[in-house]
Amino acid sequence: MAVQIHQIYRSVPPSLSPVGFTKQSVGAGDIHQFPSVMMFNKMDGRNRKGFRSSVKVRSSLETAGAVVVVGKVTEVNQDTFWPIVNAAGDKTVVLDMYTQWCGPCKVIAPKFRELSEKYLDVVFLKLDCNQDNKALAKELGIKVVPTFKILRDSKIVKEVTGAKFDNLVVAIEEARSS
């Protein structure tokens, strides 16, 4: 299993707010970039003034094909979760453990998405705690949904249970500063 981390640069003109990343097509271990609203610095790997850096973590698991882009929430399953967390290294990872039928999960989901757009140095993931992901949910010690697990260096460092947005923000801030 191979995991790659790629640095992407996008220009952020003052008149435009960041609205998205490039469209991505993944196949046979490659990541192809297509033009979008944002412009990318493909000349070299240095971050220059006027460019905002973001990280894309890609797991090359054949069963997964998962692409994680900072600034967005990525749905994971028990096959893609650990490879992505391990590839993130010392980056903060926030996992939203939810179910389809959970009312509070549905209420906090848009706020969780907003946090992913705010904290571009954090990887935001979602795990549907359904029958298919039961083993991972049990491994992570889920007792109630929603539960948010905050990881660093592949270890859980914080946990927030329930749809407590303010507590989640505080936990993310603490994990980022440690």
Backbone as CSV, one residue per row, in Angstrom:
resi,resn,N_x,N_y,N_z,CA_x,CA_y,CA_z,C_x,C_y,C_z
1,MET,0.852,-1.168,0.000,0.000,0.000,0.000,0.899,1.232,0.000
2,ALA,0.665,2.151,-0.910,1.442,3.384,-0.989,0.535,4.565,-0.732
3,VAL,1.056,5.541,-0.045,0.283,6.740,0.253,1.112,7.935,-0.156
4,GLN,0.496,8.895,-0.788,1.198,10.081,-1.245,0.536,11.321,-0.667
5,ILE,1.354,12.319,-0.353,0.826,13.618,0.053,1.316,14.631,-0.965
6,HIS,0.406,15.413,-1.500,0.737,16.395,-2.525,0.396,17.788,-2.019
7,GLN,1.262,18.744,-2.310,1.013,20.135,-1.963,0.428,20.819,-3.194
8,ILE,-0.643,21.545,-3.003,-1.302,22.252,-4.091,-1.303,23.733,-3.734
9,TYR,-1.090,24.589,-4.732,-1.132,26.021,-4.516,-2.255,26.616,-5.336
10,ARG,-2.991,27.525,-4.734,-4.041,28.195,-5.487,-3.969,29.684,-5.199
11,SER,-4.171,30.466,-6.253,-4.148,31.910,-6.057,-5.420,32.328,-5.358
12,VAL,-5.305,33.353,-4.539,-6.471,33.850,-3.813,-6.544,35.351,-4.051
13,PRO,-7.139,35.761,-5.168,-7.263,37.189,-5.425,-8.155,37.828,-4.366
14,PRO,-7.837,39.054,-3.928,-8.633,39.695,-2.885,-10.105,39.829,-3.239
15,SER,-10.414,39.955,-4.534,-11.803,40.154,-4.939,-12.619,38.871,-4.966
16,LEU,-11.935,37.728,-4.915,-12.647,36.451,-4.968,-12.475,35.698,-3.668
17,SER,-13.555,35.112,-3.175,-13.409,34.219,-2.038,-13.191,32.825,-2.592
18,PRO,-12.406,31.999,-1.892,-12.162,30.656,-2.409,-13.458,29.869,-2.479
19,VAL,-13.808,29.410,-3.671,-15.059,28.674,-3.830,-14.834,27.211,-4.159
20,GLY,-13.617,26.809,-4.426,-13.440,25.402,-4.728,-12.028,25.066,-5.111
21,PHE,-11.814,23.817,-5.343,-10.535,23.308,-5.767,-10.683,22.787,-7.189
22,THR,-9.630,22.219,-7.723,-9.751,21.660,-9.058,-10.592,20.397,-9.023
23,LYS,-11.186,20.093,-10.153,-11.855,18.810,-10.288,-10.762,17.763,-10.378
24,GLN,-11.024,16.578,-9.863,-9.988,15.572,-9.856,-10.490,14.275,-10.459
25,SER,-9.625,13.639,-11.201,-9.916,12.329,-11.749,-8.800,11.411,-11.284
26,VAL,-9.155,10.309,-10.634,-8.154,9.413,-10.091,-8.245,8.080,-10.799
27,GLY,-7.113,7.593,-11.249,-7.101,6.283,-11.891,-5.698,5.737,-11.950
28,ALA,-5.550,4.484,-11.674,-4.261,3.786,-11.754,-3.157,4.497,-10.989
29,GLY,-3.488,5.050,-9.824,-2.483,5.668,-8.974,-2.110,7.086,-9.360
30,ASP,-2.744,7.649,-10.356,-2.422,9.009,-10.789,-3.496,9.978,-10.327
31,ILE,-3.098,11.216,-10.168,-4.053,12.279,-9.878,-3.921,13.302,-10.988
32,HIS,-5.013,13.557,-11.694,-4.999,14.483,-12.822,-5.706,15.761,-12.401
33,GLN,-5.131,16.888,-12.731,-5.718,18.174,-12.403,-6.369,18.759,-13.654
34,PHE,-7.549,19.305,-13.508,-8.236,19.967,-14.590,-8.485,21.413,-14.193
35,PRO,-8.561,22.337,-15.141,-8.756,23.743,-14.810,-10.050,23.973,-14.035
36,SER,-10.000,24.967,-13.172,-11.193,25.362,-12.427,-11.130,26.859,-12.212
37,VAL,-11.933,27.349,-11.294,-11.967,28.774,-11.012,-10.629,29.256,-10.470
38,MET,-9.970,28.414,-9.661,-8.702,28.792,-9.054,-7.550,28.512,-10.007
39,MET,-6.476,29.296,-9.864,-5.287,29.064,-10.664,-4.242,28.426,-9.768
40,PHE,-3.477,27.480,-10.294,-2.475,26.779,-9.512,-1.086,27.130,-9.995
41,ASN,-0.159,27.202,-9.069,1.236,27.425,-9.396,1.868,26.066,-9.651
42,LYS,2.008,25.694,-10.909,2.580,24.392,-11.239,4.065,24.519,-11.598
43,MET,4.611,25.710,-11.475,5.991,25.945,-11.870,6.978,25.299,-10.904
44,ASP,6.737,25.467,-9.607,7.647,24.872,-8.631,6.896,24.623,-7.330
45,GLY,7.560,24.094,-6.344,6.909,23.702,-5.100,6.923,24.774,-4.028
46,ARG,7.360,26.007,-4.339,7.444,27.032,-3.303,6.128,27.779,-3.159
47,ASN,5.824,28.125,-1.934,4.629,28.926,-1.670,5.013,30.387,-1.847
48,ARG,4.327,31.086,-2.701,4.646,32.484,-2.979,3.552,33.384,-2.452
49,LYS,3.893,34.644,-2.285,2.904,35.619,-1.857,1.744,35.610,-2.847
50,GLY,0.527,35.614,-2.338,-0.640,35.587,-3.205,-1.158,34.186,-3.469
51,PHE,-0.454,33.179,-2.973,-0.903,31.807,-3.141,-1.210,31.225,-1.771
52,ARG,-2.299,30.527,-1.672,-2.653,29.835,-0.439,-2.338,28.364,-0.639
53,SER,-1.682,27.786,0.332,-1.287,26.398,0.242,-2.355,25.505,0.856
54,SER,-2.611,24.383,0.232,-3.491,23.380,0.815,-2.874,22.018,0.564
55,VAL,-3.298,21.037,1.314,-2.716,19.714,1.199,-3.767,18.740,0.721
56,LYS,-3.375,17.882,-0.188,-4.251,16.831,-0.662,-3.595,15.518,-0.269
57,VAL,-4.331,14.665,0.401,-3.812,13.370,0.809,-4.521,12.325,-0.032
58,ARG,-3.770,11.459,-0.704,-4.384,10.441,-1.544,-3.890,9.075,-1.114
59,SER,-4.819,8.191,-0.886,-4.492,6.813,-0.588,-4.611,6.021,-1.876
60,SER,-3.611,5.205,-2.167,-3.661,4.448,-3.412,-4.229,3.049,-3.210
61,LEU,-4.951,2.826,-2.133,-5.617,1.544,-1.942,-6.571,1.295,-3.101
62,GLU,-6.519,0.127,-3.679,-7.399,-0.159,-4.811,-8.864,-0.144,-4.413
63,THR,-9.167,-0.600,-3.192,-10.557,-0.634,-2.762,-11.061,0.756,-2.408
64,ALA,-10.133,1.657,-2.133,-10.532,2.968,-1.643,-10.571,4.000,-2.747
65,GLY,-9.412,4.326,-3.307,-9.343,5.403,-4.268,-9.714,6.728,-3.637
66,ALA,-9.480,6.871,-2.345,-9.909,8.063,-1.616,-9.011,9.245,-1.929
67,VAL,-9.606,10.377,-2.156,-8.883,11.622,-2.337,-9.395,12.586,-1.287
68,VAL,-8.485,13.121,-0.500,-8.853,14.056,0.550,-8.296,15.412,0.179
69,VAL,-9.130,16.420,0.178,-8.697,17.774,-0.120,-9.027,18.634,1.081
70,VAL,-8.005,19.286,1.609,-8.231,20.186,2.719,-9.131,21.317,2.231
71,GLY,-10.100,21.678,3.039,-11.087,22.685,2.652,-12.422,22.044,2.327
72,LYS,-12.454,20.724,2.342,-13.678,19.967,2.085,-13.756,18.813,3.079
73,VAL,-14.959,18.290,3.261,-15.167,17.121,4.113,-15.152,15.886,3.223
74,THR,-14.404,14.875,3.626,-14.276,13.646,2.852,-14.937,12.498,3.593
75,GLU,-15.784,11.772,2.883,-16.430,10.579,3.441,-15.417,9.439,3.418
76,VAL,-15.256,8.752,4.555,-14.342,7.621,4.649,-15.108,6.376,5.070
77,ASN,-14.450,5.233,4.943,-15.013,3.976,5.438,-13.906,3.238,6.166
78,GLN,-14.192,2.028,6.597,-13.188,1.327,7.396,-11.952,0.936,6.584
79,ASP,-12.036,0.938,5.269,-10.870,0.640,4.437,-10.005,1.871,4.170
80,THR,-10.610,3.043,4.121,-9.855,4.248,3.761,-9.425,5.082,4.958
81,PHE,-10.057,4.903,6.109,-9.816,5.787,7.255,-8.356,5.792,7.713
82,TRP,-7.809,4.639,8.108,-6.456,4.619,8.671,-5.382,5.015,7.667
83,PRO,-5.456,4.598,6.407,-4.432,5.071,5.456,-4.427,6.599,5.309
84,ILE,-5.598,7.206,5.328,-5.667,8.664,5.211,-5.112,9.322,6.467
85,VAL,-5.495,8.814,7.640,-5.002,9.377,8.904,-3.485,9.236,8.980
86,ASN,-2.959,8.081,8.612,-1.509,7.880,8.646,-0.798,8.796,7.664
87,ALA,-1.380,9.014,6.487,-0.774,9.894,5.481,-0.791,11.353,5.926
88,ALA,-1.750,11.720,6.762,-1.841,13.106,7.231,-0.691,13.463,8.164
89,GLY,-0.043,12.471,8.755,1.126,12.718,9.602,0.793,13.567,10.807
90,ASP,1.497,14.694,10.953,1.293,15.546,12.120,0.171,16.570,11.924
91,LYS,-0.516,16.511,10.792,-1.681,17.378,10.584,-2.800,16.944,11.515
92,THR,-3.613,17.885,11.928,-4.786,17.584,12.735,-5.856,16.988,11.836
93,VAL,-6.486,15.910,12.294,-7.565,15.250,11.562,-8.800,15.260,12.458
94,VAL,-9.926,15.706,11.913,-11.185,15.715,12.658,-12.142,14.756,11.961
95,LEU,-12.618,13.777,12.725,-13.530,12.768,12.201,-14.918,12.963,12.799
96,ASP,-15.910,13.125,11.933,-17.323,13.208,12.337,-17.910,11.816,12.174
97,MET,-18.269,11.198,13.302,-18.891,9.876,13.279,-20.390,10.093,13.427
98,TYR,-21.162,9.699,12.415,-22.583,10.014,12.356,-23.369,8.817,11.848
99,THR,-24.697,8.944,11.854,-25.574,7.974,11.188,-26.561,8.754,10.326
100,GLN,-27.099,8.085,9.330,-28.052,8.714,8.408,-29.332,9.164,9.111
101,TRP,-29.766,8.441,10.133,-31.049,8.693,10.790,-30.955,9.676,11.958
102,CYS,-29.777,10.145,12.312,-29.561,10.979,13.497,-29.907,12.449,13.218
103,GLY,-30.889,12.977,13.933,-31.291,14.378,13.774,-30.186,15.368,14.112
104,PRO,-29.557,15.274,15.300,-28.467,16.194,15.631,-27.298,16.112,14.639
105,CYS,-27.059,14.925,14.070,-25.994,14.771,13.064,-26.305,15.624,11.835
106,LYS,-27.575,15.636,11.439,-27.997,16.423,10.271,-27.906,17.914,10.552
107,VAL,-28.164,18.308,11.799,-28.117,19.726,12.173,-26.687,20.259,12.150
108,ILE,-25.735,19.477,12.655,-24.357,19.978,12.755,-23.556,19.793,11.464
109,ALA,-24.034,18.975,10.538,-23.296,18.691,9.296,-22.919,19.957,8.505
110,PRO,-23.828,20.924,8.297,-23.423,22.133,7.556,-22.380,22.957,8.312
111,LYS,-22.458,22.975,9.620,-21.467,23.709,10.422,-20.105,23.024,10.347
112,PHE,-20.117,21.695,10.323,-18.877,20.929,10.188,-18.227,21.241,8.840
113,ARG,-19.051,21.329,7.791,-18.560,21.680,6.449,-17.947,23.088,6.464
114,GLU,-18.571,24.024,7.166,-18.028,25.387,7.273,-16.667,25.379,7.970
115,LEU,-16.521,24.555,9.002,-15.230,24.457,9.690,-14.147,23.949,8.741
116,SER,-14.503,23.022,7.868,-13.518,22.494,6.916,-13.037,23.581,5.956
117,GLU,-13.884,24.538,5.658,-13.507,25.640,4.779,-12.706,26.696,5.522
118,LYS,-12.882,26.775,6.829,-12.180,27.759,7.656,-10.765,27.302,8.003
119,TYR,-10.617,26.045,8.422,-9.326,25.518,8.868,-8.676,24.720,7.744
120,LEU,-7.914,25.401,6.906,-7.297,24.759,5.750,-6.066,23.937,6.115
121,ASP,-5.666,23.973,7.380,-4.537,23.161,7.825,-5.007,21.902,8.557
122,VAL,-6.301,21.609,8.481,-6.899,20.465,9.166,-7.601,19.587,8.130
123,VAL,-7.522,18.275,8.313,-8.206,17.317,7.444,-9.531,16.948,8.114
124,PHE,-10.648,17.127,7.408,-11.983,16.840,7.938,-12.550,15.599,7.247
125,LEU,-12.942,14.612,8.062,-13.464,13.353,7.551,-14.821,13.051,8.176
126,LYS,-15.641,12.258,7.459,-16.934,11.796,7.964,-16.990,10.282,7.831
127,LEU,-17.521,9.633,8.875,-17.687,8.188,8.865,-19.125,7.856,9.217
128,ASP,-19.834,7.233,8.277,-21.195,6.775,8.539,-21.087,5.492,9.354
129,CYS,-21.572,5.522,10.577,-21.470,4.376,11.489,-22.577,3.374,11.202
130,ASN,-22.628,2.923,9.975,-23.616,1.931,9.560,-23.027,0.535,9.721
131,GLN,-23.752,-0.458,9.283,-23.323,-1.851,9.420,-21.980,-2.112,8.725
132,ASP,-21.751,-1.468,7.576,-20.508,-1.673,6.831,-19.280,-1.190,7.591
133,ASN,-19.439,-0.180,8.429,-18.317,0.414,9.162,-18.367,0.099,10.651
134,LYS,-19.137,-0.901,11.018,-19.342,-1.249,12.430,-18.022,-1.570,13.144
135,ALA,-17.136,-2.308,12.478,-15.868,-2.699,13.104,-15.013,-1.470,13.439
136,LEU,-14.933,-0.501,12.523,-14.147,0.707,12.782,-14.794,1.551,13.867
137,ALA,-16.112,1.686,13.833,-16.814,2.454,14.863,-16.548,1.852,16.240
138,LYS,-16.563,0.542,16.319,-16.289,-0.145,17.590,-14.837,0.081,18.010
139,GLU,-13.914,-0.027,17.052,-12.490,0.203,17.330,-12.249,1.607,17.879
140,LEU,-12.975,2.590,17.347,-12.820,3.978,17.786,-13.627,4.287,19.041
141,GLY,-14.388,3.330,19.533,-15.099,3.494,20.803,-16.324,4.383,20.730
142,ILE,-17.071,4.312,19.650,-18.267,5.151,19.525,-19.362,4.640,20.456
143,LYS,-19.993,5.573,21.154,-21.100,5.234,22.044,-22.351,6.026,21.700
144,VAL,-22.160,7.210,21.114,-23.264,8.100,20.786,-22.911,8.839,19.500
145,VAL,-23.937,9.204,18.725,-23.700,10.015,17.531,-24.417,11.347,17.695
146,PRO,-23.849,12.412,17.188,-22.529,12.471,16.574,-21.418,12.443,17.626
147,THR,-20.301,11.864,17.238,-19.070,11.918,18.026,-17.980,12.412,17.096
148,PHE,-17.189,13.339,17.593,-16.081,13.896,16.828,-14.780,13.457,17.478
149,LYS,-13.942,12.788,16.717,-12.623,12.361,17.189,-11.597,13.248,16.508
150,ILE,-10.685,13.791,17.303,-9.626,14.643,16.769,-8.309,13.891,16.956
151,LEU,-7.612,13.698,15.840,-6.394,12.899,15.840,-5.195,13.726,15.418
152,ARG,-4.058,13.333,15.939,-2.753,13.883,15.540,-1.746,12.767,15.589
153,ASP,-0.916,12.651,14.593,0.069,11.567,14.526,-0.601,10.206,14.714
154,SER,-1.763,10.046,14.106,-2.530,8.795,14.125,-3.031,8.392,15.514
155,LYS,-3.081,9.345,16.447,-3.575,9.073,17.797,-4.723,10.021,18.123
156,ILE,-5.733,9.499,18.807,-6.858,10.336,19.225,-6.386,11.231,20.373
157,VAL,-6.530,12.554,20.188,-6.096,13.502,21.215,-7.266,14.219,21.882
158,LYS,-8.410,14.270,21.217,-9.609,14.926,21.766,-10.837,14.198,21.265
159,GLU,-11.938,14.360,22.010,-13.223,13.800,21.604,-14.327,14.748,22.055
160,VAL,-15.291,14.950,21.187,-16.478,15.746,21.516,-17.683,14.886,21.166
161,THR,-18.560,14.673,22.135,-19.771,13.897,21.870,-20.964,14.833,21.815
162,GLY,-21.892,14.523,20.943,-23.078,15.352,20.761,-22.820,16.476,19.783
163,ALA,-23.892,17.156,19.405,-23.817,18.245,18.433,-23.493,19.560,19.129
164,LYS,-22.357,19.593,19.805,-21.917,20.763,20.573,-20.873,21.521,19.770
165,PHE,-21.353,22.424,18.936,-20.495,23.136,17.992,-19.385,23.911,18.695
166,ASP,-19.722,24.672,19.734,-18.709,25.474,20.432,-17.620,24.590,21.041
167,ASN,-18.008,23.456,21.608,-17.024,22.531,22.176,-16.122,21.963,21.082
168,LEU,-16.689,21.708,19.916,-15.912,21.188,18.794,-14.872,22.215,18.337
169,VAL,-15.278,23.468,18.233,-14.343,24.530,17.819,-13.199,24.641,18.815
170,VAL,-13.503,24.630,20.109,-12.481,24.717,21.144,-11.530,23.533,21.031
171,ALA,-12.054,22.334,20.841,-11.215,21.141,20.735,-10.304,21.205,19.516
172,ILE,-10.809,21.690,18.400,-9.992,21.833,17.190,-8.882,22.844,17.419
173,GLU,-9.229,23.969,18.009,-8.220,25.014,18.307,-7.110,24.469,19.212
174,GLU,-7.506,23.723,20.249,-6.529,23.158,21.171,-5.616,22.146,20.458
175,ALA,-6.201,21.311,19.624,-5.405,20.311,18.904,-4.464,20.965,17.911
176,ARG,-4.892,22.018,17.266,-4.049,22.714,16.284,-2.857,23.391,16.964
177,SER,-3.081,23.901,18.179,-2.017,24.650,18.866,-1.042,23.763,19.630
178,SER,-1.369,22.472,19.750,-0.467,21.589,20.509,0.612,20.996,19.634
